Amino acid sequence: MSARKEKPAAELAIALPKGRIFREAAGRLLKAGLLSKPISDESRILIQEDAGTGLRVLILRNYDVPTYVERGAADLGVIGRDVLLEQGRDVYEPLDLGFAPCRLMVAAPRGVEWEELRRRMGLRVATKFPNITARYFAEQGVQAQVIRLYGNVEIAPATGVADVIVDLVDTGGTLRANGLEPIREIFHATARLIVNRASLKTKHGRVSEFMARLKKACAPDGGPPRRARKP
């Protein structure tokens, strides 16, 4: 009796964050044949089932994706490297998908230099990434008070809440509009595929096939797919 071939996406669940990463990831999944039809993050239905491939898609807030994958509610997820480094969740990170690039930067009011900040005692730094920020300034030998904010960190220096900020920068337009300029890059971030460690063992065949097809769909023209690198 011959073994039955598994559907590559059957009984797999993937967590995707609303917004830019969702749109990019959904397009790659469609290209890879892991979705049979387009999906939208604007739907009120937050768990979407693809009858054609069997893939279940969970539509979540950005910071919740690693939690759902770590706890096994989703077998896989797509999330920015910045969130992974901030949270430090126990998940497998096999693939740099290469899309949704941005940089995590230290930004200061115009005219302020990095060396000036390094000498300043009690430097106040506002950010949505307190763990990454605290580690970075400690590594640089800078005594900093890290102030966690949940949005619009660009106005923190102008309002006296902080001296500088750490935030994701794409074009830099919002920084310039608020009198700031990037002065130091902490790291470059792209979207990553993450996998639940138990799913990698119990659903190894299906997860491996999923990864192979997504790698092919995300590979730049003329080059091999990228494997994720440790920070």
N, CA and C atoms as a LAMMPS dump frame, in Angstrom:
ITEM: TIMESTEP
0
ITEM: NUMBER OF ATOMS
693
ITEM: BOX BOUNDS ff ff ff
-5.0000000000000000e+02 5.0000000000000000e+02
-5.0000000000000000e+02 5.0000000000000000e+02
-5.0000000000000000e+02 5.0000000000000000e+02
ITEM: ATOMS id mol type element x y z
1 1 1 N 0.846 -1.197 0
2 1 2 C 0 0 0
3 1 3 C 0.884 1.251 0
4 2 1 N 0.724 2.099 -0.984
5 2 2 C 1.577 3.278 -1.103
6 2 3 C 1.158 4.359 -0.124
7 3 1 N 2.155 5.127 0.329
8 3 2 C 1.884 6.207 1.283
9 3 3 C 1.156 7.339 0.579
10 4 1 N 0.218 7.938 1.265
11 4 2 C -0.531 9.053 0.7
12 4 3 C 0.29 10.33 0.814
13 5 1 N 0.38 11.065 -0.262
14 5 2 C 1.136 12.317 -0.266
15 5 3 C 0.361 13.4 0.459
16 6 1 N 1.053 14.095 1.387
17 6 2 C 0.402 15.144 2.168
18 6 3 C 0.255 16.423 1.35
19 7 1 N -0.83 17.123 1.579
20 7 2 C -0.952 18.471 1.035
21 7 3 C 0.043 19.356 1.765
22 8 1 N 0.811 20.193 1.077
23 8 2 C 1.844 20.975 1.737
24 8 3 C 1.312 21.934 2.781
25 9 1 N 0.114 22.47 2.598
26 9 2 C -0.401 23.447 3.553
27 9 3 C -1.506 22.875 4.428
28 10 1 N -1.849 21.59 4.252
29 10 2 C -2.971 21.011 4.984
30 10 3 C -2.751 21.077 6.485
31 11 1 N -3.778 21.536 7.171
32 11 2 C -3.781 21.566 8.629
33 11 3 C -2.681 22.443 9.214
34 12 1 N -2.219 23.406 8.462
35 12 2 C -1.251 24.363 8.983
36 12 3 C -1.938 25.701 9.215
37 13 1 N -1.498 26.384 10.266
38 13 2 C -2.015 27.723 10.565
39 13 3 C -0.851 28.701 10.572
40 14 1 N -1.055 29.86 9.959
41 14 2 C -0.02 30.887 9.923
42 14 3 C -0.579 32.183 10.488
43 15 1 N 0.201 32.851 11.325
44 15 2 C -0.185 34.133 11.92
45 15 3 C 0.459 35.266 11.128
46 16 1 N -0.363 36.231 10.719
47 16 2 C 0.121 37.38 9.962
48 16 3 C -0.313 38.67 10.649
49 17 1 N 0.569 39.673 10.697
50 17 2 C 0.196 40.958 11.296
51 17 3 C -0.491 41.864 10.29
52 18 1 N -1.459 42.622 10.754
53 18 2 C -2.136 43.572 9.873
54 18 3 C -1.15 44.598 9.327
55 19 1 N -1.443 45.091 8.124
56 19 2 C -0.637 46.164 7.567
57 19 3 C 0.294 45.722 6.456
58 20 1 N 1.414 46.42 6.373
59 20 2 C 2.347 46.243 5.261
60 20 3 C 2.847 44.808 5.139
61 21 1 N 3.246 44.205 6.259
62 21 2 C 3.766 42.841 6.202
63 21 3 C 2.688 41.873 5.742
64 22 1 N 1.44 42.083 6.193
65 22 2 C 0.343 41.21 5.765
66 22 3 C 0.214 41.229 4.245
67 23 1 N 0.185 42.423 3.673
68 23 2 C -0.018 42.534 2.23
69 23 3 C 1.112 41.866 1.447
70 24 1 N 2.338 42.091 1.904
71 24 2 C 3.487 41.478 1.227
72 24 3 C 3.465 39.962 1.393
73 25 1 N 3.202 39.49 2.614
74 25 2 C 3.205 38.05 2.881
75 25 3 C 2.088 37.345 2.127
76 26 1 N 0.9 37.941 2.115
77 26 2 C -0.231 37.327 1.416
78 26 3 C 0.069 37.179 -0.071
79 27 1 N 0.736 38.166 -0.643
80 27 2 C 1.113 38.081 -2.049
81 27 3 C 2.09 36.958 -2.32
82 28 1 N 3.065 36.78 -1.419
83 28 2 C 4.042 35.695 -1.587
84 28 3 C 3.385 34.333 -1.398
85 29 1 N 2.47 34.222 -0.441
86 29 2 C 1.768 32.954 -0.219
87 29 3 C 0.926 32.583 -1.434
88 30 1 N 0.309 33.583 -2.039
89 30 2 C -0.487 33.34 -3.244
90 30 3 C 0.422 32.89 -4.397
91 31 1 N 1.547 33.561 -4.542
92 31 2 C 2.516 33.215 -5.589
93 31 3 C 3.043 31.801 -5.405
94 32 1 N 3.23 31.389 -4.151
95 32 2 C 3.765 30.06 -3.848
96 32 3 C 2.727 28.958 -3.966
97 33 1 N 1.469 29.327 -4.17
98 33 2 C 0.406 28.333 -4.228
99 33 3 C -0.032 27.846 -2.868
100 34 1 N 0.368 28.555 -1.824
101 34 2 C -0.021 28.198 -0.46
102 34 3 C -1.368 28.806 -0.098
103 35 1 N -1.789 29.79 -0.862
104 35 2 C -3.153 30.31 -0.837
105 35 3 C -3.743 30.132 -2.232
106 36 1 N -5.026 29.813 -2.288
107 36 2 C -5.663 29.609 -3.594
108 36 3 C -6.364 30.864 -4.101
109 37 1 N -6.5 31.875 -3.22
110 37 2 C -7.161 33.117 -3.613
111 37 3 C -6.648 34.252 -2.731
112 38 1 N -6.762 35.504 -3.181
113 38 2 C -6.296 36.635 -2.38
114 38 3 C -7.071 36.76 -1.068
115 39 1 N -6.398 37.275 -0.035
116 39 2 C -7.042 37.549 1.25
117 39 3 C -6.734 38.984 1.656
118 40 1 N -7.56 39.524 2.564
119 40 2 C -7.407 40.914 2.994
120 40 3 C -7.379 40.997 4.512
121 41 1 N -6.578 41.936 5.025
122 41 2 C -6.549 42.164 6.469
123 41 3 C -7.608 43.176 6.897
124 42 1 N -8.446 43.622 5.961
125 42 2 C -9.523 44.556 6.291
126 42 3 C -10.819 43.837 6.654
127 43 1 N -10.832 42.526 6.496
128 43 2 C -12.017 41.742 6.834
129 43 3 C -12.219 41.689 8.346
130 44 1 N -13.469 41.605 8.78
131 44 2 C -13.764 41.425 10.202
132 44 3 C -13.568 39.978 10.631
133 45 1 N -13.438 39.09 9.66
134 45 2 C -13.183 37.677 9.959
135 45 3 C -11.684 37.523 10.176
136 46 1 N -11.275 37.318 11.417
137 46 2 C -9.861 37.328 11.772
138 46 3 C -9.207 35.959 11.688
139 47 1 N -10.005 34.915 11.48
140 47 2 C -9.476 33.584 11.18
141 47 3 C -10.047 33.191 9.823
142 48 1 N -9.194 33.139 8.824
143 48 2 C -9.648 32.846 7.467
144 48 3 C -9.127 31.482 7.03
145 49 1 N -10.036 30.654 6.527
146 49 2 C -9.701 29.307 6.071
147 49 3 C -9.661 29.294 4.546
148 50 1 N -8.583 28.751 3.997
149 50 2 C -8.486 28.598 2.55
150 50 3 C -8.853 27.159 2.201
151 51 1 N -10.044 26.968 1.641
152 51 2 C -10.52 25.619 1.33
153 51 3 C -9.677 24.957 0.247
154 52 1 N -9.058 25.768 -0.601
155 52 2 C -8.271 25.207 -1.69
156 52 3 C -6.97 24.579 -1.252
157 53 1 N -6.339 25.139 -0.215
158 53 2 C -5.046 24.612 0.243
159 53 3 C -5.103 24.054 1.658
160 54 1 N -6.151 24.394 2.395
161 54 2 C -6.244 23.955 3.781
162 54 3 C -5.518 24.853 4.761
163 55 1 N -4.949 25.956 4.277
164 55 2 C -4.198 26.848 5.165
165 55 3 C -5.144 27.73 5.965
166 56 1 N -4.892 27.824 7.263
167 56 2 C -5.64 28.728 8.143
168 56 3 C -4.78 29.961 8.395
169 57 1 N -5.368 31.139 8.225
170 57 2 C -4.647 32.395 8.421
171 57 3 C -5.25 33.137 9.606
172 58 1 N -4.411 33.439 10.601
173 58 2 C -4.821 34.234 11.758
174 58 3 C -4.351 35.666 11.535
175 59 1 N -5.262 36.623 11.601
176 59 2 C -4.932 38.03 11.382
177 59 3 C -4.828 38.709 12.742
178 60 1 N -3.62 39.173 13.086
179 60 2 C -3.325 39.621 14.447
180 60 3 C -2.689 41.007 14.461
181 61 1 N -2.586 41.554 15.657
182 61 2 C -1.779 42.746 15.862
183 61 3 C -0.309 42.345 15.779
184 62 1 N 0.504 43.278 15.355
185 62 2 C 1.916 43.027 15.1
186 62 3 C 2.615 42.288 16.245
187 63 1 N 2.472 42.819 17.461
188 63 2 C 3.223 42.282 18.59
189 63 3 C 2.684 40.949 19.096
190 64 1 N 1.517 40.524 18.626
191 64 2 C 0.94 39.262 19.093
192 64 3 C 1.369 38.06 18.269
193 65 1 N 1.923 38.276 17.091
194 65 2 C 2.274 37.16 16.214
195 65 3 C 3.245 36.181 16.874
196 66 1 N 4.379 36.628 17.456
197 66 2 C 5.291 35.663 18.074
198 66 3 C 4.658 34.882 19.227
199 67 1 N 3.76 35.511 19.983
200 67 2 C 3.098 34.827 21.093
201 67 3 C 2.241 33.676 20.585
202 68 1 N 1.469 33.91 19.539
203 68 2 C 0.61 32.862 18.979
204 68 3 C 1.437 31.704 18.432
205 69 1 N 2.576 32.017 17.828
206 69 2 C 3.433 30.954 17.29
207 69 3 C 4.131 30.207 18.425
208 70 1 N 4.667 30.915 19.387
209 70 2 C 5.356 30.27 20.506
210 70 3 C 4.426 29.326 21.262
211 71 1 N 3.179 29.721 21.448
212 71 2 C 2.232 28.931 22.23
213 71 3 C 1.489 27.883 21.397
214 72 1 N 1.784 27.798 20.11
215 72 2 C 1.229 26.737 19.285
216 72 3 C -0.138 27.005 18.698
217 73 1 N -0.677 28.206 18.873
218 73 2 C -1.953 28.544 18.239
219 73 3 C -1.784 28.665 16.728
220 74 1 N -0.571 28.982 16.299
221 74 2 C -0.212 29.001 14.881
222 74 3 C 1.068 28.198 14.714
223 75 1 N 1.158 27.474 13.616
224 75 2 C 2.37 26.704 13.337
225 75 3 C 3.491 27.598 12.833
226 76 1 N 3.109 28.624 12.092
227 76 2 C 4.076 29.524 11.471
228 76 3 C 3.609 30.963 11.627
229 77 1 N 4.519 31.887 11.38
230 77 2 C 4.157 33.298 11.41
231 77 3 C 5.123 34.1 10.568
232 78 1 N 4.705 35.287 10.192
233 78 2 C 5.583 36.233 9.503
234 78 3 C 5.595 37.508 10.33
235 79 1 N 6.799 37.983 10.664
236 79 2 C 6.914 39.141 11.549
237 79 3 C 8.249 39.833 11.297
238 80 1 N 8.329 41.113 11.614
239 80 2 C 9.572 41.858 11.457
240 80 3 C 10.62 41.422 12.459
241 81 1 N 11.875 41.499 12.046
242 81 2 C 12.987 41.126 12.924
243 81 3 C 13.038 42.008 14.169
244 82 1 N 12.588 43.246 14.043
245 82 2 C 12.588 44.148 15.188
246 82 3 C 11.735 43.6 16.323
247 83 1 N 10.566 43.051 15.995
248 83 2 C 9.683 42.491 17.023
249 83 3 C 10.317 41.255 17.654
250 84 1 N 10.956 40.419 16.844
251 84 2 C 11.604 39.218 17.369
252 84 3 C 12.703 39.569 18.362
253 85 1 N 13.535 40.538 18.016
254 85 2 C 14.626 40.92 18.909
255 85 3 C 14.114 41.599 20.171
256 86 1 N 13.034 42.332 20.059
257 86 2 C 12.468 43.003 21.233
258 86 3 C 11.861 42.002 22.198
259 87 1 N 11.162 40.997 21.673
260 87 2 C 10.429 40.072 22.539
261 87 3 C 11.25 38.867 22.979
262 88 1 N 12.147 38.394 22.126
263 88 2 C 12.957 37.235 22.478
264 88 3 C 12.153 35.962 22.679
265 89 1 N 11.127 35.734 21.876
266 89 2 C 10.286 34.542 22.011
267 89 3 C 11.037 33.28 21.587
268 90 1 N 10.609 32.144 22.15
269 90 2 C 11.243 30.863 21.854
270 90 3 C 10.597 30.249 20.616
271 91 1 N 11.006 30.721 19.455
272 91 2 C 10.505 30.219 18.177
273 91 3 C 11.695 29.977 17.257
274 92 1 N 11.475 29.142 16.254
275 92 2 C 12.486 28.866 15.24
276 92 3 C 12.368 29.923 14.145
277 93 1 N 13.493 30.474 13.726
278 93 2 C 13.51 31.546 12.717
279 93 3 C 14.347 31.101 11.521
280 94 1 N 13.749 30.352 10.591
281 94 2 C 14.547 29.746 9.526
282 94 3 C 14.801 30.601 8.3
283 95 1 N 14.022 31.666 8.109
284 95 2 C 14.083 32.321 6.805
285 95 3 C 13.903 33.824 6.885
286 96 1 N 14.844 34.527 6.264
287 96 2 C 14.719 35.969 6.031
288 96 3 C 13.953 36.143 4.729
289 97 1 N 12.74 36.663 4.82
290 97 2 C 11.893 36.792 3.637
291 97 3 C 12.285 37.973 2.757
292 98 1 N 13.039 38.91 3.318
293 98 2 C 13.614 39.978 2.511
294 98 3 C 12.73 41.179 2.243
295 99 1 N 11.432 41.083 2.521
296 99 2 C 10.558 42.221 2.224
297 99 3 C 10.282 43.044 3.48
298 100 1 N 9.58 44.158 3.309
299 100 2 C 9.277 45.106 4.387
300 100 3 C 10.544 45.579 5.1
301 101 1 N 11.543 46.071 4.349
302 101 2 C 12.781 46.518 4.994
303 101 3 C 12.614 47.853 5.717
304 102 1 N 13.325 47.997 6.809
305 102 2 C 13.389 49.271 7.528
306 102 3 C 14.609 49.224 8.431
307 103 1 N 14.935 50.369 9.02
308 103 2 C 16.103 50.449 9.897
309 103 3 C 15.667 50.943 11.273
310 104 1 N 16.237 50.343 12.312
311 104 2 C 16.017 50.856 13.658
312 104 3 C 17.139 51.844 13.94
313 105 1 N 16.752 53.1 14.203
314 105 2 C 17.728 54.182 14.283
315 105 3 C 17.607 54.959 15.589
316 106 1 N 18.731 55.517 16.006
317 106 2 C 18.721 56.57 17.021
318 106 3 C 18.525 57.881 16.267
319 107 1 N 17.549 58.674 16.684
320 107 2 C 17.29 59.962 16.034
321 107 3 C 17.314 61.069 17.08
322 108 1 N 17.877 62.211 16.708
323 108 2 C 18.044 63.332 17.636
324 108 3 C 17.633 64.632 16.954
325 109 1 N 17.405 65.691 17.74
326 109 2 C 17.134 66.999 17.138
327 109 3 C 18.272 67.419 16.217
328 110 1 N 17.943 68.139 15.176
329 110 2 C 18.949 68.551 14.196
330 110 3 C 20.131 69.24 14.876
331 111 1 N 21.324 68.859 14.44
332 111 2 C 22.536 69.477 14.969
333 111 3 C 23.158 68.743 16.137
334 112 1 N 22.455 67.787 16.719
335 112 2 C 22.997 67.021 17.848
336 112 3 C 23.804 65.846 17.308
337 113 1 N 25.053 65.717 17.762
338 113 2 C 25.939 64.656 17.292
339 113 3 C 25.961 63.482 18.268
340 114 1 N 26.293 62.299 17.734
341 114 2 C 26.349 61.088 18.558
342 114 3 C 27.362 61.215 19.687
343 115 1 N 28.53 61.756 19.411
344 115 2 C 29.56 61.872 20.449
345 115 3 C 29.099 62.771 21.591
346 116 1 N 28.326 63.78 21.278
347 116 2 C 27.765 64.638 22.327
348 116 3 C 26.834 63.843 23.226
349 117 1 N 26.015 62.987 22.62
350 117 2 C 25.081 62.173 23.402
351 117 3 C 25.812 61.178 24.292
352 118 1 N 26.886 60.613 23.795
353 118 2 C 27.631 59.613 24.57
354 118 3 C 28.195 60.199 25.858
355 119 1 N 28.473 61.481 25.853
356 119 2 C 29.045 62.123 27.043
357 119 3 C 27.979 62.627 28.004
358 120 1 N 26.736 62.637 27.56
359 120 2 C 25.672 63.203 28.379
360 120 3 C 25.241 62.228 29.474
361 121 1 N 25.148 62.695 30.699
362 121 2 C 24.706 61.868 31.823
363 121 3 C 23.182 61.863 31.884
364 122 1 N 22.613 60.702 32.157
365 122 2 C 21.164 60.599 32.302
366 122 3 C 20.408 60.857 31.022
367 123 1 N 20.961 60.441 29.911
368 123 2 C 20.31 60.629 28.617
369 123 3 C 18.941 59.954 28.608
370 124 1 N 17.922 60.678 28.188
371 124 2 C 16.558 60.135 28.127
372 124 3 C 16.24 59.719 26.693
373 125 1 N 15.838 58.456 26.555
374 125 2 C 15.584 57.891 25.226
375 125 3 C 14.163 57.341 25.178
376 126 1 N 13.341 57.88 24.297
377 126 2 C 11.964 57.397 24.132
378 126 3 C 11.913 56.389 22.989
379 127 1 N 11.147 55.312 23.177
380 127 2 C 11.105 54.269 22.16
381 127 3 C 9.948 53.312 22.38
382 128 1 N 9.581 52.607 21.315
383 128 2 C 8.643 51.49 21.408
384 128 3 C 9.393 50.173 21.576
385 129 1 N 10.727 50.254 21.62
386 129 2 C 11.57 49.062 21.715
387 129 3 C 12.5 49.171 22.927
388 130 1 N 11.957 49.108 24.144
389 130 2 C 12.777 49.351 25.33
390 130 3 C 13.877 48.318 25.557
391 131 1 N 13.627 47.064 25.251
392 131 2 C 14.645 46.035 25.495
393 131 3 C 15.828 46.185 24.551
394 132 1 N 15.542 46.34 23.269
395 132 2 C 16.62 46.549 22.299
396 132 3 C 17.393 47.817 22.632
397 133 1 N 16.672 48.881 22.954
398 133 2 C 17.298 50.175 23.236
399 133 3 C 18.203 50.108 24.454
400 134 1 N 17.718 49.49 25.529
401 134 2 C 18.525 49.375 26.748
402 134 3 C 19.803 48.587 26.479
403 135 1 N 19.686 47.493 25.737
404 135 2 C 20.871 46.687 25.42
405 135 3 C 21.863 47.477 24.576
406 136 1 N 21.34 48.195 23.586
407 136 2 C 22.226 48.915 22.677
408 136 3 C 23.014 50.003 23.402
409 137 1 N 22.339 50.826 24.183
410 137 2 C 23.043 51.913 24.863
411 137 3 C 24.012 51.375 25.911
412 138 1 N 23.663 50.263 26.556
413 138 2 C 24.591 49.643 27.508
414 138 3 C 25.85 49.158 26.786
415 139 1 N 25.67 48.552 25.614
416 139 2 C 26.817 48.087 24.828
417 139 3 C 27.699 49.243 24.375
418 140 1 N 27.093 50.404 24.172
419 140 2 C 27.848 51.587 23.746
420 140 3 C 28.46 52.341 24.921
421 141 1 N 28.21 51.849 26.132
422 141 2 C 28.745 52.498 27.323
423 141 3 C 28.058 53.8 27.679
424 142 1 N 26.805 53.94 27.271
425 142 2 C 26.042 55.165 27.526
426 142 3 C 25.01 54.908 28.618
427 143 1 N 25.037 55.741 29.665
428 143 2 C 24.025 55.634 30.716
429 143 3 C 22.752 56.317 30.218
430 144 1 N 21.715 55.519 30.022
431 144 2 C 20.489 56.064 29.44
432 144 3 C 19.269 55.645 30.241
433 145 1 N 18.327 56.562 30.346
434 145 2 C 17.014 56.263 30.921
435 145 3 C 16.074 55.991 29.751
436 146 1 N 15.602 54.752 29.659
437 146 2 C 14.745 54.36 28.545
438 146 3 C 13.285 54.576 28.925
439 147 1 N 12.578 55.331 28.102
440 147 2 C 11.17 55.662 28.346
441 147 3 C 10.326 54.963 27.29
442 148 1 N 9.482 54.042 27.729
443 148 2 C 8.663 53.301 26.774
444 148 3 C 7.427 54.105 26.383
445 149 1 N 7.248 54.257 25.073
446 149 2 C 6.044 54.864 24.521
447 149 3 C 5.395 53.869 23.564
448 150 1 N 4.14 54.102 23.237
449 150 2 C 3.404 53.158 22.399
450 150 3 C 3.057 53.718 21.02
451 151 1 N 3.549 54.903 20.727
452 151 2 C 3.308 55.487 19.413
453 151 3 C 3.7 56.946 19.383
454 152 1 N 3.888 57.486 18.176
455 152 2 C 4.238 58.898 17.968
456 152 3 C 5.437 59.331 18.806
457 153 1 N 6.471 58.497 18.813
458 153 2 C 7.657 58.817 19.611
459 153 3 C 8.386 60.037 19.066
460 154 1 N 8.109 60.42 17.822
461 154 2 C 8.829 61.537 17.203
462 154 3 C 8.631 62.857 17.944
463 155 1 N 7.535 62.99 18.679
464 155 2 C 7.293 64.266 19.363
465 155 3 C 7.905 64.309 20.756
466 156 1 N 8.515 63.224 21.205
467 156 2 C 9.058 63.181 22.57
468 156 3 C 10.123 64.245 22.826
469 157 1 N 11.106 64.465 21.945
470 157 2 C 12.086 65.523 22.209
471 157 3 C 11.474 66.921 22.221
472 158 1 N 10.549 67.194 21.306
473 158 2 C 9.948 68.529 21.221
474 158 3 C 9.099 68.855 22.436
475 159 1 N 8.56 67.843 23.102
476 159 2 C 7.705 68.059 24.27
477 159 3 C 8.454 67.919 25.585
478 160 1 N 9.755 67.629 25.525
479 160 2 C 10.55 67.514 26.736
480 160 3 C 10.466 66.168 27.428
481 161 1 N 9.807 65.212 26.812
482 161 2 C 9.704 63.876 27.409
483 161 3 C 11.032 63.135 27.322
484 162 1 N 11.781 63.355 26.243
485 162 2 C 13.05 62.658 26.04
486 162 3 C 14.017 63.55 25.282
487 163 1 N 15.297 63.17 25.325
488 163 2 C 16.322 63.904 24.578
489 163 3 C 16.431 63.4 23.143
490 164 1 N 16.313 62.078 22.991
491 164 2 C 16.413 61.448 21.676
492 164 3 C 15.391 60.323 21.613
493 165 1 N 15.266 59.717 20.432
494 165 2 C 14.358 58.583 20.292
495 165 3 C 15.075 57.429 19.59
496 166 1 N 14.518 56.246 19.729
497 166 2 C 14.903 55.089 18.915
498 166 3 C 13.628 54.597 18.249
499 167 1 N 13.644 54.527 16.909
500 167 2 C 12.428 54.122 16.207
501 167 3 C 12.782 53.545 14.844
502 168 1 N 11.809 52.875 14.244
503 168 2 C 11.976 52.366 12.89
504 168 3 C 11.891 53.514 11.896
505 169 1 N 12.777 53.49 10.922
506 169 2 C 12.828 54.541 9.916
507 169 3 C 12.732 53.908 8.536
508 170 1 N 11.817 54.418 7.733
509 170 2 C 11.698 53.968 6.349
510 170 3 C 12.296 55.043 5.448
511 171 1 N 11.56 56.101 5.197
512 171 2 C 12.079 57.195 4.366
513 171 3 C 12.684 58.323 5.192
514 172 1 N 12.31 58.419 6.469
515 172 2 C 12.795 59.502 7.317
516 172 3 C 11.954 60.756 7.249
517 173 1 N 10.874 60.731 6.471
518 173 2 C 10.045 61.914 6.306
519 173 3 C 9.385 62.377 7.589
520 174 1 N 8.899 61.448 8.398
521 174 2 C 8.244 61.821 9.659
522 174 3 C 9.244 62.422 10.63
523 175 1 N 10.468 61.887 10.647
524 175 2 C 11.51 62.462 11.505
525 175 3 C 11.78 63.913 11.115
526 176 1 N 12.007 64.137 9.851
527 176 2 C 12.324 65.498 9.387
528 176 3 C 11.183 66.464 9.669
529 177 1 N 9.954 65.997 9.523
530 177 2 C 8.799 66.859 9.773
531 177 3 C 8.704 67.276 11.232
532 178 1 N 9.349 66.522 12.112
533 178 2 C 9.315 66.825 13.546
534 178 3 C 10.669 67.277 14.076
535 179 1 N 11.519 67.776 13.175
536 179 2 C 12.783 68.382 13.576
537 179 3 C 13.855 67.41 14.013
538 180 1 N 13.753 66.154 13.595
539 180 2 C 14.731 65.143 13.988
540 180 3 C 15.503 64.642 12.779
541 181 1 N 16.661 64.039 13.055
542 181 2 C 17.416 63.378 12.002
543 181 3 C 18.072 62.122 12.563
544 182 1 N 18.133 61.05 11.771
545 182 2 C 18.779 59.822 12.249
546 182 3 C 20.28 60.021 12.359
547 183 1 N 20.858 59.551 13.461
548 183 2 C 22.297 59.734 13.656
549 183 3 C 23.041 58.427 13.889
550 184 1 N 22.307 57.353 14.108
551 184 2 C 22.974 56.071 14.392
552 184 3 C 22.043 54.914 14.033
553 185 1 N 22.533 53.969 13.241
554 185 2 C 21.731 52.789 12.909
555 185 3 C 22.031 51.667 13.891
556 186 1 N 20.971 51.098 14.479
557 186 2 C 21.133 49.964 15.389
558 186 3 C 21.129 48.666 14.6
559 187 1 N 20.166 48.481 13.731
560 187 2 C 20.187 47.346 12.808
561 187 3 C 19.195 47.565 11.672
562 188 1 N 19.355 46.731 10.653
563 188 2 C 18.454 46.718 9.499
564 188 3 C 17.48 45.566 9.701
565 189 1 N 16.183 45.818 9.545
566 189 2 C 15.157 44.805 9.821
567 189 3 C 14.389 44.462 8.555
568 190 1 N 14.078 43.177 8.406
569 190 2 C 13.207 42.701 7.336
570 190 3 C 12.229 41.699 7.935
571 191 1 N 11.264 41.275 7.148
572 191 2 C 10.29 40.29 7.623
573 191 3 C 10.931 38.906 7.69
574 192 1 N 10.566 38.145 8.71
575 192 2 C 11.104 36.8 8.914
576 192 3 C 9.977 35.788 9.029
577 193 1 N 10.253 34.563 8.58
578 193 2 C 9.345 33.45 8.832
579 193 3 C 9.728 32.824 10.159
580 194 1 N 8.746 32.623 11.042
581 194 2 C 9.005 31.939 12.304
582 194 3 C 8.133 30.692 12.378
583 195 1 N 8.618 29.682 13.123
584 195 2 C 7.945 28.392 13.201
585 195 3 C 7.884 27.937 14.65
586 196 1 N 6.742 27.399 15.047
587 196 2 C 6.603 26.796 16.366
588 196 3 C 7.509 25.57 16.451
589 197 1 N 8.256 25.442 17.536
590 197 2 C 9.242 24.362 17.644
591 197 3 C 8.588 22.981 17.658
592 198 1 N 7.437 22.845 18.309
593 198 2 C 6.748 21.555 18.33
594 198 3 C 6.207 21.208 16.946
595 199 1 N 5.659 22.195 16.246
596 199 2 C 5.128 21.95 14.899
597 199 3 C 6.22 21.49 13.946
598 200 1 N 7.43 22.005 14.143
599 200 2 C 8.541 21.615 13.282
600 200 3 C 8.823 20.12 13.402
601 201 1 N 8.53 19.547 14.562
602 201 2 C 8.747 18.113 14.775
603 201 3 C 7.519 17.295 14.393
604 202 1 N 6.355 17.696 14.871
605 202 2 C 5.153 16.881 14.67
606 202 3 C 4.555 17.024 13.277
607 203 1 N 4.84 18.13 12.602
608 203 2 C 4.33 18.358 11.244
609 203 3 C 5.491 18.64 10.293
610 204 1 N 6.56 17.912 10.487
611 204 2 C 7.812 18.234 9.794
612 204 3 C 7.66 18.256 8.275
613 205 1 N 6.986 17.238 7.716
614 205 2 C 6.843 17.172 6.266
615 205 3 C 6.088 18.346 5.699
616 206 1 N 4.981 18.69 6.336
617 206 2 C 4.158 19.79 5.852
618 206 3 C 4.85 21.135 6.03
619 207 1 N 5.498 21.307 7.197
620 207 2 C 6.203 22.566 7.443
621 207 3 C 7.372 22.728 6.469
622 208 1 N 8.112 21.655 6.233
623 208 2 C 9.258 21.723 5.318
624 208 3 C 8.816 22.064 3.903
625 209 1 N 7.718 21.46 3.453
626 209 2 C 7.209 21.754 2.116
627 209 3 C 6.724 23.205 2.021
628 210 1 N 6.064 23.673 3.07
629 210 2 C 5.606 25.061 3.132
630 210 3 C 6.8 26.003 3.008
631 211 1 N 7.843 25.742 3.795
632 211 2 C 9.024 26.599 3.783
633 211 3 C 9.693 26.609 2.416
634 212 1 N 9.788 25.444 1.786
635 212 2 C 10.45 25.353 0.485
636 212 3 C 9.709 26.173 -0.568
637 213 1 N 8.401 26.102 -0.543
638 213 2 C 7.617 26.838 -1.532
639 213 3 C 7.654 28.339 -1.264
640 214 1 N 7.635 28.725 0.01
641 214 2 C 7.7 30.15 0.33
642 214 3 C 9.078 30.718 0.006
643 215 1 N 10.131 29.952 0.262
644 215 2 C 11.484 30.386 -0.092
645 215 3 C 11.581 30.708 -1.579
646 216 1 N 11.04 29.815 -2.383
647 216 2 C 11.098 30.011 -3.83
648 216 3 C 10.34 31.264 -4.241
649 217 1 N 9.194 31.502 -3.613
650 217 2 C 8.383 32.672 -3.949
651 217 3 C 9.037 33.975 -3.507
652 218 1 N 9.898 33.913 -2.481
653 218 2 C 10.528 35.124 -1.934
654 218 3 C 11.938 35.348 -2.462
655 219 1 N 12.482 34.373 -3.192
656 219 2 C 13.859 34.506 -3.662
657 219 3 C 13.98 35.645 -4.662
658 220 1 N 15.011 36.501 -4.513
659 220 2 C 15.226 37.562 -5.508
660 220 3 C 15.6 36.944 -6.845
661 221 1 N 15.253 37.61 -7.926
662 221 2 C 15.549 37.085 -9.26
663 221 3 C 17.046 36.863 -9.429
664 222 1 N 17.379 35.656 -9.845
665 222 2 C 18.78 35.355 -10.128
666 222 3 C 19.607 35.029 -8.912
667 223 1 N 19.011 34.928 -7.733
668 223 2 C 19.795 34.617 -6.546
669 223 3 C 19.097 33.605 -5.677
670 224 1 N 19.843 32.962 -4.782
671 224 2 C 19.248 31.951 -3.911
672 224 3 C 18.454 32.589 -2.793
673 225 1 N 17.519 31.856 -2.175
674 225 2 C 16.797 32.37 -1.02
675 225 3 C 17.761 32.648 0.127
676 226 1 N 17.386 33.577 0.992
677 226 2 C 18.233 33.932 2.122
678 226 3 C 17.81 33.183 3.369
679 227 1 N 18.792 32.646 4.081
680 227 2 C 18.501 32.074 5.388
681 227 3 C 18.678 33.163 6.435
682 228 1 N 17.871 33.078 7.473
683 228 2 C 17.964 34.083 8.53
684 228 3 C 19.299 33.961 9.227
685 229 1 N 19.858 35.106 9.597
686 229 2 C 21.106 35.131 10.344
687 229 3 C 20.835 35.552 11.767
688 230 1 N 21.632 35.02 12.669
689 230 2 C 21.495 35.432 14.063
690 230 3 C 21.956 36.873 14.195
691 231 1 N 21.277 37.66 15.065
692 231 2 C 21.654 39.067 15.228
693 231 3 C 23.012 39.208 15.878
